[in-house]
Amino acid sequence: MYNYTSHVNMLNDNNRMYFYNEKIRKNKNIKNKTCCDIGSGTGILALFALQAGAKHVYLIEEQTQMNQVIVALMNENNINENKYTIINEMSNKAELPEKIDVIIHELIGIWGNGEQGLSYVCDIRDRFLINDGLIIPDLIEVHITLQANNELYKQKYNTQPFLNDISFNNCLNTLHSVSNNYAHYCLNRQIHIKNDDRYYIQNTSDCNIEIIKYDLMNDKKYDIDNLTKLCIFKPNTNIIVSLLSTVKYYCNTDPHIYGDSYSNHGNWEKQIIPFKPVTHDVIYGTINIKNNNRSSNKSLISISLKHDKNNVLNCNFST
């Protein structure tokens, strides 16, 4: 189970909350639709859907401890219990009583399909989503580049609070009561959601960017489970010392509103992989992202980069 700190950090993640508020809570296409929220956690995305007028929301959440948190959030925001159903199962084992119009999720891991999250979305899609249904978000990109330093991002400014009309008090109190692993300083943490200016990886000048793109509406599950990306990097600087990967997620209908892992306090992970400094003008290789057959919530990442026949980076890890 995610601890108290993790859930509060997710609720305070400005990119996450701004994106889902725009694409779910303000989405007129959700009205009178049946939705499924995969990996519900606190239930905030399901709340957004119900506030947008959803007919019913099925919340798939494996951790039974979160039931109380979800109910507390719904009750304090005046949502009738007949409007939602909590299903305590892994999503690939969950059965829904009807077809659904919309899938909402945030099963976006490091390197896109980390923890096999996108595979779970495709499983529900293939079994329960109607032919002309929606997935929010349906496009996930992993942006990969090489860097001359190990910095992740520059600080953003001009933040403005939003979502002041949602109550989290009972939700946080209940979350605290069911969490058995949290830091003492979090006991009095509040939700202070802010929207910030975007400063994304495209602004880098060290090297070109290679993009791995997952299309959850159209990609076959097998292809998402077993992905290989050929990469060619042409650095613009004399010395390269690390590889950087970040995640971007959005909807095909409006790519200008997106979330990313390149924010000040983004919940989605970004990763820097340092290596011995190199001065080559062209670096090429492959990145493989595959499901770990020995674990239902792990993905295997393999990266091999070379210059001519000389190794620049070879690494294997799971996430």
SVG drawing of the C-alpha trace seen along z (x, -y; Angstrom):
<svg xmlns="http://www.w3.org/2000/svg" viewBox="-28 -35 63 51">
<polyline fill="none" stroke="black" stroke-width="0.4" points="0.0,0.0 1.2,-3.5 1.9,-5.3 0.3,-8.5 3.1,-10.7 2.8,-9.2 -0.9,-9.9 -0.6,-13.4 2.2,-14.1 0.0,-12.8 -2.8,-15.0 -0.4,-18.0 1.1,-17.2 0.1,-20.2 0.7,-18.7 -1.3,-15.6 -4.2,-17.5 -4.4,-20.2 -4.4,-17.7 -7.0,-15.4 -9.2,-18.4 -9.1,-19.7 -9.6,-16.4 -12.1,-14.7 -13.9,-17.2 -14.4,-19.7 -15.0,-17.1 -18.6,-17.4 -18.3,-14.0 -18.3,-12.2 -21.9,-13.3 -24.2,-10.3 -21.4,-7.9 -20.3,-4.7 -16.6,-5.0 -14.0,-2.8 -11.1,-4.2 -8.2,-1.7 -5.9,-1.9 -8.2,-4.4 -6.1,-5.2 -7.9,-8.0 -10.6,-8.0 -9.9,-11.6 -10.2,-10.7 -13.5,-9.0 -14.7,-12.1 -13.8,-14.2 -15.8,-12.0 -18.9,-12.0 -18.6,-15.8 -18.6,-15.9 -21.9,-14.1 -20.9,-10.4 -23.7,-8.0 -21.7,-5.5 -18.0,-4.9 -16.4,-1.5 -13.3,-2.0 -10.8,0.8 -8.5,0.7 -6.7,3.8 -6.0,2.3 -9.1,2.8 -7.7,0.2 -8.4,-2.5 -12.2,-1.8 -12.7,-4.0 -10.6,-6.8 -12.6,-6.7 -15.9,-6.7 -14.8,-9.6 -13.8,-11.6 -17.1,-10.9 -19.2,-11.7 -17.5,-15.0 -18.1,-16.1 -21.8,-15.1 -21.6,-12.1 -24.3,-9.5 -23.0,-6.0 -25.3,-4.6 -23.2,-6.5 -20.0,-4.4 -18.9,-0.8 -15.5,0.2 -14.0,3.4 -11.1,4.8 -9.1,6.8 -6.1,6.5 -7.6,5.1 -6.6,8.1 -8.8,10.3 -11.6,7.8 -15.0,8.4 -17.3,5.5 -21.1,6.1 -21.4,4.1 -19.5,2.5 -18.0,-0.9 -17.8,-4.2 -14.7,-5.7 -11.5,-4.4 -9.7,-6.9 -6.3,-6.0 -3.0,-7.2 -1.1,-3.9 1.9,-5.7 5.2,-4.5 8.8,-5.3 9.6,-4.5 5.9,-4.6 4.9,-1.0 6.7,-0.8 5.0,1.7 3.1,2.9 0.5,0.2 -0.3,-0.5 -0.7,3.3 -3.5,3.3 -5.2,0.4 -5.1,2.4 -6.5,5.5 -9.6,3.5 -9.9,1.8 -9.9,5.2 -12.5,6.7 -14.9,4.0 -14.5,0.7 -17.1,0.0 -15.9,-0.4 -16.0,-4.2 -15.0,-4.6 -12.5,-7.0 -9.3,-6.4 -8.0,-9.3 -5.1,-9.8 -4.7,-7.7 -1.2,-8.9 1.9,-8.4 5.4,-9.4 8.8,-8.7 11.2,-11.4 14.9,-10.3 17.9,-12.5 21.6,-12.8 22.9,-15.5 26.1,-17.4 25.2,-17.6 23.0,-15.8 20.4,-18.4 16.7,-17.4 14.9,-20.7 14.9,-24.4 12.7,-25.9 9.3,-27.2 7.5,-30.3 4.2,-32.1 2.2,-29.4 -1.5,-29.9 -3.8,-27.8 -6.8,-26.0 -9.3,-23.3 -10.3,-25.3 -13.9,-24.0 -13.0,-20.3 -12.9,-19.2 -10.1,-16.8 -10.3,-17.0 -12.1,-13.8 -10.3,-12.0 -6.9,-12.9 -8.0,-12.1 -9.2,-8.6 -6.1,-8.1 -4.0,-8.9 -6.0,-6.4 -5.6,-3.5 -1.9,-4.2 0.6,-2.3 3.7,-3.7 4.2,-7.5 6.4,-10.2 5.4,-12.1 5.8,-15.5 3.0,-14.5 0.3,-14.3 -0.7,-17.9 0.0,-18.2 -2.7,-19.9 -3.6,-20.0 -2.1,-23.1 -2.5,-22.4 -1.0,-24.9 -0.8,-25.2 2.6,-26.2 4.2,-27.4 5.6,-24.6 9.3,-24.1 9.7,-20.8 12.5,-18.7 12.1,-20.1 14.0,-23.1 17.2,-21.1 20.1,-22.1 22.5,-19.3 21.1,-16.7 18.1,-15.6 15.2,-13.8 14.1,-10.3 10.4,-9.5 8.8,-6.2 5.0,-6.6 2.3,-4.4 -1.2,-4.8 -3.6,-3.1 -6.5,-3.4 -4.8,-1.6 -1.7,0.3 -2.0,4.0 -1.4,5.2 1.4,7.5 3.3,4.5 3.0,2.5 4.2,5.5 7.2,6.0 8.6,2.7 11.9,2.0 13.1,-1.5 16.0,-2.2 17.7,-5.4 20.2,-7.7 21.6,-10.6 23.5,-13.5 24.8,-15.6 25.2,-19.3 27.9,-19.6 31.4,-18.3 30.9,-16.1 28.0,-13.9 27.7,-12.4 24.2,-11.0 21.0,-9.8 17.7,-11.4 14.2,-10.0 11.0,-11.7 7.3,-11.0 4.6,-13.1 0.9,-12.1 -2.1,-13.7 -5.2,-13.0 -5.2,-12.8 -8.1,-15.2 -6.1,-18.0 -2.3,-17.6 -1.8,-21.1 -3.0,-20.1 -0.7,-17.6 1.0,-16.3 4.6,-15.4 7.4,-14.3 9.5,-17.3 7.7,-19.5 8.8,-20.9 6.9,-18.4 5.8,-15.9 4.7,-12.5 5.7,-10.6 9.3,-9.6 12.1,-10.8 15.5,-9.1 19.1,-10.1 21.6,-7.4 25.2,-8.6 28.0,-7.1 31.6,-7.8 31.9,-11.1 32.1,-10.7 32.8,-13.1 31.3,-11.3 29.2,-13.0 26.8,-10.1 25.6,-7.6 23.2,-4.8 21.5,-1.8 18.4,-0.2 16.1,-0.5 13.9,2.5 10.9,2.3 9.3,5.6 7.0,7.0 8.7,9.1 7.0,12.5 8.1,13.4 6.3,10.4 2.8,9.0 3.9,5.4 7.5,5.1 8.9,4.2 12.4,4.9 14.4,2.1 17.5,2.8 19.6,0.0 22.5,0.5 24.2,-2.6 27.4,-2.6 29.6,-4.7 31.0,-2.6 31.7,0.6 32.6,-1.0 30.1,-0.7 28.8,-4.0 26.0,-2.6 24.9,0.9 22.4,1.4 19.5,3.6 17.1,2.9 13.5,3.4 10.9,0.9"/>
</svg>
